[in-house]
Amino acid sequence: MSQSHKDLDPQTRQGLKRYWRDNQRIIFIMLIIWFVFSFVLSIFFVRELNEFKLGGFPLGFWIAQQGSIFVFIIMVLVYCFMMEYGDKKFHLEEQKKKGDDE
């Protein structure tokens, strides 16, 4: 059975707060990257980027059609690895394993 935050000792509560703050920072950075690729480059700077070619296609078009999707997939993978690192950093992986055994 899981404990509520009130039942946890102060050190554990502080660790969970730091873990959540790190998670929020990662999410914020990922959202900024997504916004830049999906909106800024694909909409606002498309004419400037179209002066360059990538695989025979204008770069602005390529980013809008393909690049944003690739960036999104890469961001999902990076987020997974960063959260796995965060779990190890805050020793939450052991709690997951203990919870699975019960």
Sequence and secondary structure as in RCSB ss.txt:
>XXXX:A:sequence
MSQSHKDLDPQTRQGLKRYWRDNQRIIFIMLIIWFVFSFVLSIFFVRELNEFKLGGFPLGFWIAQQGSIFVFIIM
VLVYCFMMEYGDKKFHLEEQKKKGDDE
>XXXX:A:secstr
    GGGS HHHHHHHHHHHHHHHHHHHHHHHHHHIIIIIIIIITHHHHTTSEETTEEHHHHIIIIIHHHHHHHH
HHHHHHHHHHHHHHTTHHHHHHHHHH 
